[in-house]
Amino acid sequence: GDHTAEDKFKELGLTAIPASKVSAPLIMECPVNLECKVIDIRKLGTHDMFLGEVVAVHMNEEVMNEKGNIDISRLQPIAYCPQAAEYWSLKQAIGTYGFTKGKI
C-alpha cells in the first residue's frame, strides 16, 4: 500500500533531518547526502527520466580523506546491476579520470 515518507523512515530505522536547500529530508545515517533540484523531466516511453542539479553536498568526516574529498575505501559504495537484479560491492580503483583518452 501507500506509505508516507515518515512511515518509510520509521520502518527502516532511519532519521530524517532537514536539508539546507531543498524540501526533501536528508538521512542522518547516510554518510553522504546530495541535495538535488529537478531541472528537466524527459518522457522515455515506459518511464520518465529526471535530470537534476546537485545544489548541496553533505559528507561525514569518517568517509573523507585529508584533502576533504570522499575516500571511496571508507565509503564502501555498492552498485545495483538491474539485468542480474544483484547488488555488488566496489573493491578497487581501476583508473582515473581521462585514463581511456586516445584508446577508443
C-alpha positions in Angstrom: 0.0 0.0 0.0 0.9 3.6 0.1 3.3 4.8 2.7 4.3 8.3 3.7 7.9 9.3 3.9 7.7 9.3 7.7 6.4 5.6 7.6 9.3 4.5 5.4 11.9 6.2 7.6 10.3 4.6 10.7 10.1 1.1 9.1 13.8 1.3 8.2 15.0 2.8 11.4 16.3 5.9 9.7 16.3 9.5 10.9 15.1 12.3 8.7 16.9 15.6 9.1 16.3 18.9 7.4 18.1 19.7 4.1 19.7 23.1 3.6 18.4 24.0 0.1 15.6 21.5 -0.8 12.4 20.4 1.0 13.2 16.7 0.9 14.8 15.4 4.1 18.4 14.1 4.4 19.1 10.7 6.0 21.2 11.1 9.2 22.5 7.6 9.0 23.8 8.1 5.4 27.4 9.2 5.3 26.9 11.2 2.1 23.7 13.2 1.2 23.3 15.1 -2.1 20.6 17.8 -2.3 19.2 18.0 -5.9 16.7 20.1 -7.7 14.9 18.7 -10.8 15.8 20.7 -13.8 14.1 18.7 -16.5 11.9 15.6 -16.9 12.2 13.6 -20.2 9.5 11.2 -21.2 11.1 8.0 -22.4 8.0 5.9 -23.3 8.0 3.4 -20.4 9.2 5.8 -17.8 10.3 9.4 -17.1 14.0 10.4 -16.7 14.6 13.1 -14.2 17.6 15.4 -14.7 18.8 17.0 -11.6 21.3 19.6 -10.4 23.2 19.0 -7.2 22.8 22.1 -5.1 24.4 20.9 -1.8 26.7 18.1 -0.7 26.9 16.8 2.9 29.7 14.3 3.9 30.5 12.8 7.3 34.2 13.2 8.3 34.6 9.4 8.6 34.3 9.0 4.8 36.6 11.9 3.9 40.4 11.9 3.2 42.9 14.5 4.4 42.0 16.7 1.4 38.3 16.8 2.3 37.3 14.5 -0.6 35.4 11.3 -0.4 37.6 8.3 0.4 35.9 5.5 -1.6 37.6 2.8 0.5 36.0 4.3 3.6 32.6 4.8 2.0 32.4 1.3 0.6 29.7 2.0 -2.0 27.6 -0.6 -3.8 26.2 -0.8 -7.3 22.9 -2.2 -8.5 23.0 -4.3 -11.7 19.4 -4.3 -13.0 19.7 -7.2 -15.5 21.0 -9.5 -12.9 18.9 -8.0 -10.1 22.0 -8.1 -7.9 23.9 -5.6 -5.7 27.7 -5.6 -6.0 30.4 -4.2 -3.8 33.1 -2.0 -5.4 36.5 -3.3 -4.5 39.2 -1.1 -6.0 40.0 1.8 -8.3 40.8 0.7 -11.9 41.7 4.1 -13.4 41.4 7.8 -13.1 39.5 10.5 -15.0 40.6 10.5 -18.6 42.5 7.2 -18.5 40.7 5.9 -21.6 41.6 9.0 -23.7 43.1 8.0 -27.0 42.3 4.3 -26.6 38.9 4.4 -28.3 
